Amino acid sequence: MGTRHMAAACHYLAAEAGFKILEAGGNAIDAGVAAGITLSVVQPEYVNFAGVAPIILYIASENRVVTVSGLGAWPMAMQPDFFQKHHGGKIPKGILRTVVPAAPDAWISVLARWGTMSFSDVTNSAIGFARDGFPVYPLMSEVISAHQDDYCLFPSNAALYLPNGRPPLPGEIFVQTDLAATIQFMVDEEAAAGKRSGREAGLQAARDAFYRGDIADKIIAFQKEHGGLLTAEDLAGYRSGNEPPVKTSFDGIVLYSCGPWCQGPSLLQTLNLLDPVELRAAGHNTPGYLHLITEAVKLAFADREAYFGDPRVTDVPIDVLLSQDYASQRRSMIDRSRAWPEMPPPGNARPDTKRVQPNSAFVPESAWRAPELDTSYVCVVDRQGNVFSATPSDNSYTAPVVPGLGIIPSCRGSQSWADPNHVSGVAPGKRPRLTPSPAIAVKPGKMVMPFGTPGGDVQTQAMLQVFLNIHLFEMDVQEAVEAPRIASYGFPSSFEPHAYHPGRLNVESRIERPTGDALSRLGHEVEWWPEWTWLAGAVCAILANKDDGVLKGGADPRRPSYVLGL
């Protein structure tokens, strides 16, 4: 708890980096950028400096919420039928799944517009941890060990992530000399331009170093050498931009999410389908309660599958999908006595057009296929009331490291579909449908709460449960984060090859066995997780109470998360 400012992140060193910026006089945006970039250094197994970084902000001086996608598009040379023609309808691992790297632009864009510090200031911790190293934490060693064969597919990845020819062990020092030099080069370019023309010019120079300068040249040379499609024009023309959020209300609280280029609106749809009175009456983590939220998730994800995509390219009926009238129609499809055995059909959000593809088109997997997992999270609240919430991401084992740079240009093409007829199918200049989806909840005049998590398709499910724990069952933030969770997999995965496991419901085993048995009788295919698992997400949140000025933070022990405040 604190009263001045607070930072939370899915790694303790990133939380510390953000907190140091707050203590040095920076605002929430400065601190959030510092923590976010640090995550790409200290969690390099599933966050990349050249990856994605979706951000949602509350700017106190403007009294508004704004989003920055931090998500790159497919190269303009990518043809919609490319993977069908050349790769059997699959998006293979490797350089061909590269989209424009967006994170550097997103960090610098928000820093320039709403921050107060220099790129040098906010990257000092990240450069130090990359140059001098940091101790490997157990989950990092576990993830790299599990994917050792994948790293070996790319010599540059093996050289970085398998030092001494093996996965790093917990406690060993992990050094990223090339990454430190890459970020330092951007800092040096900023310093030269800033000395001549001021802060704004310096930040632009740091950005240009990546998208138009020497770093860009090395990225494009590597792409050409290895058959990639990314061009200098794709990099030079990229801008994340900013967009208004989407929102809904639940029990007097307004929830804000990024748009349907990510899965964020599915959290809002799920809440629209749920009745707070019914949930309170059912009781926390009872069979009836868990059944209701699971069935609501399935309905929301059926619509995600049918309608969500890049709204710059695809007509997404988001206003209809988030309307209360539409929610009322969909809510009638929840059977309190029986689970949907497969993904439910999507709603008819476009009554004037033909209905979308039914779920019968999706072929279930005969055996469990664990999805790719990546992503981290950071949130910050400052003394001025600014709020920062971001979910940086991109894994380290499905596309090659650029030698000499220590980065992997975003491999987020893994969250597109090779079928050009899919709403999130591949197309030139089109963004994939992203799983990372930070959020902010606001009770006007009473409280504001940034929250988010890693976890792929589990993200919005974990966020849903933590949100309800706090605002329906009045748990404090840390208790809400630690409470046992469930996760449905009864829909096509967002990750290539989009595995589908109808009815599957994973349950942390701190939930009582009789509850799991009751869920099985309702028709759920219950699979038990350990008591604590990082697969259930790692939610961090800060609740800022407007009445007494107290900040209450929570950091999920399922990963090496931490929260610091004064």
BARO-913624 format. One line per 2 residues: number of its first residue (from 1); their letters; for each residue x negated, y, z negated of C-alpha. Coordinates in pm, whole numbers, plus 50000, padded with zeros to 5 digits. Layout:
<atoms>
NUM = a = X Y Z  ... $
</atoms>
This chain:
<atoms>
1 = mg = 50000 50000 50000  49897 50359 50052 $
3 = tr = 50028 50711 50099  49784 50868 50346 $
5 = hm = 49717 50635 50639  49690 50266 50725 $
7 = aa = 49550 50032 50991  49627 49663 51046 $
9 = ac = 49478 49426 51303  49437 49057 51378 $
11 = hy = 49067 49072 51286  48926 49230 50972 $
13 = la = 48640 49404 51155  48886 49573 51391 $
15 = ae = 49104 49687 51101  48793 49832 50939 $
17 = ag = 48693 50008 51263  49033 50175 51284 $
19 = fk = 49035 50268 50916  48689 50429 50944 $
21 = il = 48823 50655 51219  49118 50757 50999 $
23 = ea = 48881 50836 50712  48667 51042 50951 $
25 = gg = 48966 51264 51034  49097 51090 51345 $
27 = na = 49465 51036 51406  49655 50711 51467 $
29 = id = 49577 50716 51839  49203 50758 51780 $
31 = ag = 49208 50478 51522  49425 50248 51731 $
33 = va = 49197 50280 52032  48892 50215 51815 $
35 = ag = 49049 49903 51663  49182 49783 51998 $
37 = it = 48847 49807 52174  48680 49642 51875 $
39 = ls = 48922 49349 51909  48783 49290 52259 $
41 = vv = 48441 49244 52101  48513 49051 51781 $
43 = qp = 48787 48832 51932  48626 48777 52273 $
45 = ey = 48781 48433 52314  49126 48582 52374 $
47 = vn = 49084 48958 52420  48877 49115 52698 $
49 = fa = 48753 49471 52737  48861 49451 53104 $
51 = gv = 49192 49282 53028  49536 49420 52945 $
53 = ap = 49639 49658 52666  50013 49739 52644 $
55 = ii = 50069 50025 52399  50376 50183 52239 $
57 = ly = 50342 50509 52045  50549 50742 51833 $
59 = ia = 50416 51096 51874  50524 51297 51570 $
61 = se = 50470 51642 51723  50694 51549 52019 $
63 = nr = 50939 51335 51817  50944 51069 52086 $
65 = vv = 50841 50714 52161  50637 50648 52474 $
67 = tv = 50484 50336 52629  50167 50279 52833 $
69 = sg = 50170 49951 53022  49795 49883 53027 $
71 = lg = 49879 49615 53284  49716 49592 53625 $
73 = aw = 49876 49490 53954  49780 49228 54210 $
75 = pm = 49527 49347 54469  49683 49501 54777 $
77 = am = 49524 49223 54985  49729 48957 54802 $
79 = qp = 50005 48823 55026  50326 48692 54862 $
81 = df = 50288 48344 55014  49912 48319 54959 $
83 = fq = 49922 48052 54688  50189 47852 54864 $
85 = kh = 49984 47844 55184  49642 47782 55034 $
87 = hg = 49687 47627 54687  49994 47406 54696 $
89 = gk = 50215 47657 54520  49984 47687 54218 $
91 = ip = 49778 47980 54090  49439 47818 54030 $
93 = kg = 49193 47903 53758  48920 48132 53879 $
95 = il = 48868 48462 54051  49186 48448 54261 $
97 = rt = 49407 48514 53959  49239 48853 53907 $
99 = vv = 49460 49160 53880  49334 49516 53836 $
101 = pa = 49172 49549 53492  49389 49793 53300 $
103 = ap = 49273 49812 52939  48993 50071 52982 $
105 = da = 49232 50307 53159  49502 50257 52895 $
107 = wi = 49268 50325 52602  49116 50635 52762 $
109 = sv = 49453 50766 52884  49614 50770 52538 $
111 = la = 49294 50900 52382  49284 51190 52629 $
113 = rw = 49649 51286 52593  49727 51224 52225 $
115 = gt = 49394 51157 52053  49141 51400 51915 $
117 = ms = 48807 51219 51934  48558 51123 52204 $
119 = fs = 48515 50784 52368  48179 50768 52195 $
121 = dv = 48341 50818 51854  48600 50544 51898 $
123 = tn = 48365 50286 52053  48085 50317 51801 $
125 = sa = 48193 50013 51599  48265 49802 51908 $
127 = ig = 47925 49875 52062  47752 49792 51737 $
129 = fa = 47928 49457 51699  47856 49369 52063 $
131 = rd = 47490 49476 52054  47396 49346 51707 $
133 = gf = 47646 49063 51685  47898 48955 51423 $
135 = pv = 47960 48628 51238  48173 48379 51430 $
137 = yp = 48496 48310 51244  48644 47957 51228 $
139 = lm = 48930 48004 51477  48696 48154 51738 $
141 = se = 48473 47848 51711  48778 47621 51731 $
143 = vi = 48918 47789 52045  48585 47789 52227 $
145 = sa = 48524 47426 52130  48868 47323 52257 $
147 = hq = 48795 47485 52594  48429 47391 52631 $
149 = dd = 48494 47213 52961  48677 47519 53096 $
151 = yc = 48384 47747 53013  48154 47510 53197 $
153 = lf = 48349 47570 53519  48188 47914 53537 $
155 = ps = 47811 47944 53477  47835 48304 53355 $
157 = na = 48103 48208 53099  47901 47912 52975 $
159 = al = 47596 48136 52933  47791 48380 52716 $
161 = yl = 48037 48164 52523  47823 47850 52485 $
163 = pn = 47495 47993 52356  47235 47722 52309 $
165 = gr = 47449 47501 52532  47729 47449 52279 $
167 = pp = 48019 47631 52114  47910 47873 51841 $
169 = lp = 47963 47749 51486  48140 47945 51211 $
171 = ge = 47899 48190 51053  47658 48203 51347 $
173 = if = 47593 48547 51493  47759 48606 51831 $
175 = vq = 47591 48870 52047  47725 49030 52369 $
177 = td = 47437 49237 52500  47585 49295 52847 $
179 = la = 47920 49410 52708  47745 49651 52473 $
181 = at = 47553 49796 52769  47874 49829 52975 $
183 = iq = 48055 50028 52708  47740 50229 52630 $
185 = fm = 47710 50326 52996  48063 50470 52980 $
187 = vd = 47965 50661 52664  47652 50798 52834 $
189 = ee = 47854 50915 53135  48099 51083 52898 $
191 = aa = 47817 51261 52715  47665 51400 53035 $
193 = ag = 47995 51532 53171  48124 51645 52833 $
195 = kr = 47814 51852 52769  47878 52041 53092 $
197 = sg = 48257 52067 53095  48413 51960 52764 $
199 = re = 48607 51670 52611  48858 51615 52891 $
201 = ag = 48588 51598 53156  48385 51364 52938 $
203 = lq = 48674 51119 52900  48738 51132 53273 $
205 = aa = 48372 51055 53336  48389 50753 53104 $
207 = rd = 48690 50628 53295  48531 50695 53634 $
209 = af = 48224 50498 53529  48445 50191 53510 $
211 = yr = 48687 50247 53798  48472 50437 54050 $
213 = gd = 48109 50416 53941  47841 50158 53877 $
215 = ia = 48066 49922 53680  48321 49920 53962 $
217 = dk = 48047 49852 54215  47931 49543 54023 $
219 = ii = 48287 49414 53982  48359 49446 54354 $
221 = af = 48024 49296 54459  48100 48992 54240 $
223 = qk = 48452 48967 54384  48321 48969 54741 $
225 = eh = 48051 48715 54664  48299 48469 54514 $
227 = gg = 48599 48512 54742  48805 48746 54527 $
229 = ll = 49058 48990 54669  49008 49291 54440 $
231 = ta = 48873 49596 54627  48716 49928 54538 $
233 = ed = 49040 50095 54648  49241 49881 54404 $
235 = la = 49019 49997 54118  48993 50362 54218 $
237 = gy = 49368 50396 54266  49473 50244 53935 $
239 = rs = 49659 50443 53667  49854 50290 53380 $
241 = gn = 50082 50591 53352  50338 50623 53075 $
243 = ep = 50704 50532 53066  50996 50572 52826 $
245 = pv = 51067 50267 52610  51374 50050 52614 $
247 = kt = 51572 50030 52291  51862 49881 52100 $
249 = sf = 52013 49914 51752  52050 49647 51487 $
251 = dg = 52211 49707 51149  52131 50079 51159 $
253 = iv = 51774 50034 51284  51659 50140 51632 $
255 = ly = 51408 49904 51791  51182 50024 52071 $
257 = sc = 50997 49801 52317  50800 49830 52637 $
259 = gp = 50997 49770 52958  51082 49448 53146 $
261 = wc = 50733 49426 53298  50672 49244 52969 $
263 = qg = 50887 49014 52755  50950 49287 52496 $
265 = ps = 51314 49350 52587  51391 48984 52508 $
267 = ll = 51342 49070 52139  51604 49341 52173 $
269 = qt = 51841 49110 52360  51804 48844 52091 $
271 = ln = 51894 49093 51820  52197 49208 52021 $
273 = ll = 52322 48848 52012  52294 48816 51634 $
275 = dp = 52536 48935 51365  52358 49060 51052 $
277 = ve = 52657 48970 50833  52660 48612 50962 $
279 = lr = 52282 48578 50923  52288 48702 50563 $
281 = aa = 52571 48466 50482  52386 48171 50635 $
283 = gh = 52080 48237 50419  51711 48261 50500 $
285 = nt = 51565 47962 50686  51869 47742 50633 $
287 = pg = 51963 47506 50918  52251 47731 51024 $
289 = yl = 52031 48041 51025  51748 47879 51221 $
291 = hl = 51996 47730 51467  52154 48071 51535 $
293 = it = 51826 48250 51602  51700 47963 51819 $
295 = ea = 52010 47964 52037  51995 48343 52069 $
297 = vk = 51630 48318 52177  51723 48061 52443 $
299 = la = 51992 48289 52587  51757 48590 52592 $
301 = fa = 51479 48387 52754  51716 48253 53019 $
303 = dr = 51773 48616 53119  51401 48685 53094 $
305 = ea = 51343 48407 53346  51614 48532 53579 $
307 = yf = 51569 48909 53569  51245 49034 53412 $
309 = gd = 50971 49159 53641  50785 49470 53749 $
311 = pr = 51057 49739 53772  50840 49936 54015 $
313 = vt = 50894 49656 54264  51198 49463 54139 $
315 = dv = 51544 49592 54052  51578 49485 53687 $
317 = pi = 51929 49552 53547  51786 49639 53207 $
319 = dv = 52068 49874 53104  52320 49595 53156 $
321 = ll = 52102 49335 52987  52073 49554 52675 $
323 = sq = 52437 49665 52665  52666 49555 52386 $
325 = dy = 52935 49446 52633  52690 49209 52800 $
327 = as = 52573 49081 52461  52932 49010 52363 $
329 = qr = 52978 48793 52673  52656 48604 52611 $
331 = rs = 52719 48559 52238  53018 48341 52314 $
333 = mi = 52777 48082 52456  52629 48008 52113 $
335 = dr = 52778 47688 51972  52736 47680 51594 $
337 = sr = 52762 47302 51593  52541 47207 51890 $
339 = aw = 52214 47321 52047  52178 47379 52417 $
341 = pe = 51986 47070 52536  51812 47278 52805 $
343 = mp = 51764 47644 52886  52115 47796 52916 $
345 = pp = 52219 47954 53245  52140 48325 53276 $
347 = gn = 52414 48582 53247  52562 48760 53543 $
349 = ar = 52396 49098 53501  52460 49185 53866 $
351 = pd = 52827 49099 53926  52814 49248 54277 $
353 = tk = 52544 49007 54397  52495 48634 54409 $
355 = rv = 52413 48463 54082  52051 48390 54009 $
357 = qp = 51880 48055 54026  52030 47803 53779 $
359 = ns = 51815 47626 53522  51846 47298 53714 $
361 = af = 51570 47431 53941  51315 47392 53660 $
363 = vp = 51157 47051 53619  51086 46945 53258 $
365 = es = 50738 46822 53170  50718 46451 53093 $
367 = aw = 50457 46516 52823  50372 46811 52600 $
369 = ra = 50154 47065 52778  50016 47326 52539 $
371 = pe = 50032 47673 52696  49735 47901 52733 $
373 = ld = 49713 48131 52434  49542 48465 52404 $
375 = ts = 49606 48816 52270  49558 49013 51951 $
377 = yv = 49734 49305 51786  49671 49638 51612 $
379 = cv = 49895 49900 51452  49819 50230 51279 $
381 = vd = 50017 50500 51097  49852 50834 51010 $
383 = rq = 49928 51115 50767  50095 51324 51040 $
385 = gn = 50345 51044 51106  50199 50927 51438 $
387 = vf = 50241 50556 51507  50027 50331 51727 $
389 = sa = 50117 49973 51826  49920 49772 52083 $
391 = tp = 49869 49412 52195  49538 49381 52386 $
393 = sd = 49472 49051 52556  49320 48819 52819 $
395 = ns = 49146 48490 52764  48785 48399 52834 $
397 = yt = 48799 48056 52997  49019 48073 53309 $
399 = ap = 48824 48323 53522  48455 48416 53553 $
401 = vv = 48252 48668 53357  48083 48926 53580 $
403 = pg = 47709 48875 53518  47538 49181 53380 $
405 = lg = 47866 49337 53262  47989 49085 53005 $
407 = ii = 48352 49133 53110  48621 48930 53287 $
409 = ps = 48835 49151 53514  49188 49073 53407 $
411 = cr = 49298 48714 53473  49660 48806 53391 $
413 = gs = 49771 48680 53731  49831 48360 53535 $
415 = qs = 50165 48514 53430  50299 48549 53782 $
417 = wa = 50472 48280 53985  50330 48147 54311 $
419 = dp = 50684 48140 54452  50744 48480 54616 $
421 = nh = 51120 48436 54566  51083 48431 54188 $
423 = vs = 51161 48766 54026  50803 48767 53897 $
425 = gv = 50651 48617 54209  50317 48732 54344 $
427 = ap = 50315 49042 54566  50060 49311 54656 $
429 = gk = 50063 49595 54405  50303 49411 54174 $
431 = rp = 50238 49357 53804  50278 49012 53645 $
433 = rl = 50539 48966 53372  50338 49008 53057 $
435 = tp = 50385 48826 52725  50205 49086 52507 $
437 = sp = 50481 49313 52380  50421 49556 52090 $
439 = ai = 50721 49717 51922  50826 49995 51685 $
441 = av = 51134 49991 51460  51282 50317 51331 $
443 = kp = 51555 50389 51077  51603 50761 51143 $
445 = gk = 51498 50969 50846  51422 50657 50642 $
447 = mv = 51141 50445 50783  50925 50360 51082 $
449 = mp = 50757 50023 51137  50511 49926 51411 $
451 = fg = 50479 49550 51445  50352 49286 51684 $
453 = tp = 50160 48963 51721  49961 48738 51953 $
455 = gg = 50113 48407 52056  50227 48395 52419 $
457 = dv = 50596 48306 52440  50606 48281 52059 $
459 = qt = 50539 48653 52019  50890 48791 52023 $
461 = qa = 51015 48490 51826  50766 48553 51546 $
463 = ml = 50841 48927 51553  51214 48853 51532 $
465 = qv = 51172 48640 51220  50944 48887 51042 $
467 = fl = 51176 49178 51128  51476 48991 50986 $
469 = ni = 51278 48885 50678  51211 49251 50597 $
471 = hl = 51533 49421 50699  51795 49154 50623 $
473 = fe = 51638 48963 50335  51447 49255 50178 $
475 = md = 51111 49081 50162  50806 49299 50123 $
477 = vq = 50595 49316 50437  50328 49066 50334 $
479 = ea = 50586 48814 50210  50779 48853 50536 $
481 = ve = 50467 48791 50743  50368 48481 50543 $
483 = ap = 50712 48314 50539  50726 47989 50743 $
485 = ri = 50845 48018 51104  50985 47822 51395 $
487 = as = 50940 47858 51771  51138 47732 52069 $
489 = yg = 50973 47612 52390  51301 47537 52570 $
491 = fp = 51225 47753 52874  50951 47773 53140 $
493 = ss = 50625 47896 52992  50509 48240 53099 $
495 = fe = 50167 48089 53181  50078 47903 53499 $
497 = ph = 50181 47621 53556  50495 47733 53365 $
499 = ay = 50557 47410 53172  50916 47353 53059 $
501 = hp = 51009 47153 52746  51389 47153 52710 $
503 = gr = 51513 47157 52353  51169 47157 52189 $
505 = ln = 51162 47341 51857  50839 47360 51658 $
507 = ve = 50872 47407 51282  50606 47496 51027 $
509 = sr = 50611 47218 50769  50654 47451 50472 $
511 = ie = 51017 47449 50586  51185 47161 50405 $
513 = rp = 51221 46827 50583  51598 46811 50524 $
515 = tg = 51625 47141 50714  51434 46991 51007 $
517 = da = 51654 46681 50995  51966 46899 51005 $
519 = ls = 51827 47086 51307  51766 46751 51477 $
521 = rl = 52128 46651 51418  52233 46977 51586 $
523 = gh = 52045 46863 51896  51709 47036 51861 $
525 = ev = 51399 46835 51955  51211 46911 51634 $
527 = ew = 50831 46887 51631  50644 46959 51311 $
529 = wp = 50355 47203 51292  50114 47204 50994 $
531 = ew = 50214 47417 50696  50024 47711 50845 $
533 = tw = 49935 47739 51213  49795 48014 51431 $
535 = la = 50024 47885 51706  50316 48045 51519 $
537 = ga = 50175 48390 51588  49993 48631 51359 $
539 = vc = 50222 48923 51288  50084 49250 51152 $
541 = ai = 50312 49536 51048  50311 49867 50861 $
543 = la = 50633 49996 50706  50624 50371 50645 $
545 = nk = 50895 50473 50397  51010 50829 50458 $
547 = dd = 51181 50861 50117  50875 50815 49896 $
549 = gv = 50593 50842 50151  50457 50496 50070 $
551 = lk = 50298 50284 50345  50328 49907 50303 $
553 = gg = 50122 49684 50529  50116 49315 50604 $
555 = ad = 49850 49105 50778  49908 48744 50882 $
557 = pr = 49674 48484 50725  49739 48248 51018 $
559 = rp = 49455 48437 51189  49176 48651 51037 $
561 = sy = 49405 48954 51009  49359 49242 50766 $
563 = vl = 49524 49567 50667  49356 49869 50505 $
565 = gl = 49515 50185 50373  49486 50475 50131 $
</atoms>
